[in-house]
Amino acid sequence: MFDLEEKEEGTHAEVDLTLTSPGCPAAPEIMAAAHRAALSTNGLDSVHINLGLDAALGP
């Protein structure tokens, strides 16, 4: 995850998530786990996971 933005007075979050490979076979599981983890945050009613491959990753 490289960005998180709360919207709608803290009830909705937009999560920007990146993968290290465009063909990552674990992408569906990673996105589902991120969605579940974000929804477990107190006060959030909805979460949208944005998948991208443009984040600057480093060691």
C-alpha positions as CSV (number, residue, x, y, z in Angstrom):
1,M,0.0,0.0,0.0
2,F,1.4,3.4,-0.9
3,D,-1.5,5.8,-0.2
4,L,-4.6,6.0,1.9
5,E,-7.2,8.7,1.7
6,E,-10.3,9.0,3.9
7,K,-13.4,10.4,2.3
8,E,-17.0,11.1,3.3
9,E,-16.2,12.2,6.9
10,G,-14.1,9.1,7.7
11,T,-16.6,6.5,6.6
12,H,-15.0,5.6,3.3
13,A,-11.4,5.1,2.4
14,E,-9.5,4.9,-1.0
15,V,-6.5,2.7,-0.8
16,D,-3.8,2.8,-3.5
17,L,-2.0,-0.6,-3.7
18,T,0.8,-1.6,-5.9
19,L,2.3,-5.0,-6.9
20,T,5.9,-5.8,-7.8
21,S,4.9,-7.5,-11.0
22,P,2.0,-6.9,-13.4
23,G,1.5,-10.7,-13.6
24,C,1.5,-11.3,-9.9
25,P,-0.5,-14.5,-9.4
26,A,-1.3,-13.5,-5.8
27,A,-3.0,-10.2,-6.8
28,P,-6.6,-11.2,-6.0
29,E,-5.6,-12.6,-2.6
30,I,-3.5,-9.5,-1.8
31,M,-6.3,-7.1,-2.8
32,A,-8.9,-9.1,-0.8
33,A,-6.7,-9.1,2.3
34,A,-6.1,-5.3,2.0
35,H,-9.8,-4.8,1.6
36,R,-10.6,-6.9,4.7
37,A,-7.8,-5.2,6.8
38,A,-9.0,-1.7,5.8
39,L,-12.7,-2.5,6.6
40,S,-11.6,-3.7,10.1
41,T,-10.7,-0.1,10.9
42,N,-13.1,1.5,13.4
43,G,-15.4,4.0,11.7
44,L,-15.0,2.8,8.1
45,D,-18.1,1.5,6.3
46,S,-16.6,1.2,2.8
47,V,-13.3,0.8,1.2
48,H,-12.1,0.9,-2.5
49,I,-8.8,-0.7,-3.4
50,N,-7.1,1.0,-6.4
51,L,-4.5,-1.3,-8.0
52,G,-1.6,0.3,-9.8
53,L,1.9,-0.5,-10.9
54,D,3.3,3.0,-11.0
55,A,4.5,3.5,-7.4
56,A,8.2,4.1,-6.9
57,L,9.5,1.0,-5.1
58,G,12.9,0.8,-3.6
59,P,14.9,-1.4,-1.3
